[in-house]
Amino acid sequence: MVTDPNQILLADQLHITEALKSIPGRVAREVEGLSEEQLRFRPGEGEWSIKEVCGHLCDFAEINDRRLHRMATQERPLLPGYDQEQLVREHNHQEADIGTILEELSAHRLSTVRLLSELVHANWARQGRHAETGFVSIRQFTERMIAHEELHLEHMRSLKTQLGVPAQA
């Protein structure tokens, strides 16, 4: 039984960084073997394709990497919101190369994992002020990132089910 809170915190830090580090590979496995037509399938008007979900995850990783760098180096910085729908349209992920999207996602995530791996225990409590949700610590922010990405991985699996693509083992 671990009674030292620093050991528990270290375990939490490792769990968070490992979860974040795993996302690009998990996304790549979800799209592996899919045709361009399957990647571009939209189930309805205004809904995202698998390619657009991947592009959104890439945008999300880039924006949050910048936000986390601000939180680690500035005192309670403002973390501006953004319009994810507008960004997906602007970046036109539907026409982008999936390999390029996945490479960019990996690069942004590697930067984030490096930053988090270098933080000392107390720095995980550093805060930023999110424009929509208020003050949030680095730890809370990264936990929200993981939950958000899990939802989108499930979204991708749902789209694959709609396409009749068998679930991965």
C-alpha positions as CSV (number, residue, x, y, z in Angstrom):
1,M,0.0,0.0,0.0
2,V,1.4,3.4,-1.1
3,T,1.0,6.0,1.6
4,D,3.4,8.7,0.2
5,P,1.2,11.2,-1.7
6,N,4.2,12.1,-4.0
7,Q,4.4,8.5,-5.1
8,I,0.7,8.5,-5.9
9,L,1.1,11.8,-7.7
10,L,4.0,10.3,-9.7
11,A,1.9,7.4,-10.6
12,D,-0.9,9.8,-11.7
13,Q,1.6,11.8,-13.8
14,L,2.9,8.6,-15.5
15,H,-0.7,7.5,-16.2
16,I,-1.5,10.8,-17.7
17,T,1.6,11.1,-19.9
18,E,1.2,7.5,-21.0
19,A,-2.4,8.0,-21.9
20,L,-1.6,11.1,-23.9
21,K,1.4,9.4,-25.6
22,S,-0.8,6.5,-26.7
23,I,-3.4,8.6,-28.6
24,P,-1.6,9.0,-31.9
25,G,-1.0,5.2,-32.2
26,R,-4.6,4.4,-31.2
27,V,-5.9,6.8,-33.8
28,A,-3.6,5.3,-36.4
29,R,-4.9,1.8,-35.6
30,E,-8.5,3.0,-36.0
31,V,-7.9,4.3,-39.5
32,E,-5.6,1.5,-40.6
33,G,-6.8,-0.3,-43.7
34,L,-9.7,2.1,-44.3
35,S,-10.2,3.3,-47.9
36,E,-10.3,7.0,-48.8
37,E,-14.1,6.6,-49.3
38,Q,-14.5,5.2,-45.8
39,L,-12.3,7.9,-44.2
40,R,-14.5,10.5,-45.9
41,F,-17.9,9.0,-45.1
42,R,-20.2,11.5,-43.3
43,P,-23.3,10.0,-41.7
44,G,-25.3,13.1,-42.2
45,E,-25.3,16.8,-43.1
46,G,-23.0,18.7,-40.9
47,E,-21.5,15.6,-39.3
48,W,-17.8,14.8,-39.3
49,S,-16.1,12.0,-41.2
50,I,-13.4,9.8,-39.6
51,K,-10.8,12.0,-41.5
52,E,-12.4,15.2,-39.9
53,V,-12.4,13.6,-36.5
54,C,-8.6,12.9,-36.9
55,G,-8.1,16.4,-38.1
56,H,-10.0,17.8,-35.1
57,L,-7.8,15.7,-32.8
58,C,-4.7,17.1,-34.5
59,D,-6.1,20.7,-34.1
60,F,-7.0,19.9,-30.5
61,A,-3.4,18.5,-29.8
62,E,-1.8,21.6,-31.3
63,I,-3.9,24.1,-29.5
64,N,-3.6,22.3,-26.2
65,D,0.1,21.9,-26.5
66,R,0.4,25.7,-26.8
67,R,-2.0,26.2,-23.9
68,L,0.0,23.8,-21.7
69,H,3.2,25.5,-22.5
70,R,1.6,28.8,-21.5
71,M,0.4,27.3,-18.2
72,A,3.9,25.9,-17.5
73,T,5.7,29.2,-18.1
74,Q,3.2,32.0,-17.3
75,E,1.2,32.9,-14.3
76,R,-2.5,32.0,-14.8
77,P,-2.5,32.7,-18.5
78,L,-5.7,33.1,-20.5
79,L,-6.5,30.0,-22.5
80,P,-8.7,31.3,-25.3
81,G,-11.5,29.2,-26.7
82,Y,-11.9,28.3,-30.3
83,D,-14.6,27.3,-32.7
84,Q,-13.8,23.6,-33.6
85,E,-16.3,23.5,-36.4
86,Q,-14.8,26.6,-38.1
87,L,-11.3,25.2,-37.6
88,V,-12.2,21.8,-39.2
89,R,-13.7,23.8,-42.2
90,E,-10.7,26.1,-42.5
91,H,-8.2,23.3,-42.4
92,N,-10.3,21.3,-44.8
93,H,-9.3,18.0,-43.2
94,Q,-11.7,16.1,-45.5
95,E,-9.2,16.8,-48.4
96,A,-6.0,16.4,-46.4
97,D,-3.8,13.3,-46.5
98,I,-4.5,11.1,-43.5
99,G,-0.8,10.3,-43.2
100,T,0.0,14.0,-42.8
101,I,-2.8,14.4,-40.3
102,L,-1.4,11.5,-38.2
103,E,2.2,12.8,-38.4
104,E,1.1,16.2,-37.2
105,L,-0.9,14.7,-34.4
106,S,2.1,12.7,-33.3
107,A,4.4,15.7,-33.4
108,H,2.1,17.9,-31.3
109,R,1.6,15.1,-28.8
110,L,5.3,14.4,-28.5
111,S,5.8,18.1,-27.7
112,T,3.1,17.9,-25.0
113,V,4.5,14.6,-23.5
114,R,8.0,16.1,-23.4
115,L,6.7,19.2,-21.5
116,L,4.7,17.1,-19.0
117,S,7.6,14.7,-18.4
118,E,9.8,17.6,-17.4
119,L,7.3,19.1,-14.9
120,V,8.1,18.7,-11.2
121,H,5.2,17.6,-9.0
122,A,4.1,21.1,-7.8
123,N,3.9,22.4,-11.4
124,W,1.0,20.1,-12.1
125,A,-1.1,22.4,-9.9
126,R,-0.2,25.5,-12.1
127,Q,-3.3,27.0,-13.5
128,G,-4.6,28.7,-16.6
129,R,-7.9,30.5,-17.1
130,H,-9.9,28.8,-19.7
131,A,-12.2,31.3,-21.5
132,E,-15.2,29.0,-21.2
133,T,-14.7,26.9,-18.1
134,G,-12.6,29.1,-15.7
135,F,-9.5,28.2,-13.8
136,V,-8.0,24.8,-14.4
137,S,-4.8,23.2,-13.3
138,I,-2.4,21.4,-15.7
139,R,-3.5,18.1,-14.1
140,Q,-7.2,18.8,-14.6
141,F,-6.6,20.1,-18.1
142,T,-4.7,17.0,-19.2
143,E,-7.3,14.7,-17.6
144,R,-10.0,16.6,-19.6
145,M,-7.9,16.2,-22.8
146,I,-7.8,12.4,-22.3
147,A,-11.5,12.2,-21.7
148,H,-12.2,14.3,-24.8
149,E,-9.9,12.1,-27.0
150,E,-11.6,8.9,-25.7
151,L,-14.9,10.3,-26.8
152,H,-13.6,10.9,-30.3
153,L,-12.0,7.5,-30.5
154,E,-15.5,6.1,-29.7
155,H,-16.9,8.4,-32.3
156,M,-14.5,6.9,-34.9
157,R,-15.5,3.4,-33.9
158,S,-19.2,4.3,-34.2
159,L,-18.5,5.6,-37.7
160,K,-16.7,2.4,-38.6
161,T,-19.7,0.4,-37.3
162,Q,-22.0,2.5,-39.5
163,L,-19.7,1.6,-42.5
164,G,-19.9,-2.1,-41.6
165,V,-16.2,-2.2,-40.7
166,P,-15.6,-5.0,-38.1
167,A,-14.4,-3.9,-34.7
168,Q,-10.8,-4.5,-33.9
169,A,-9.8,-7.2,-31.4
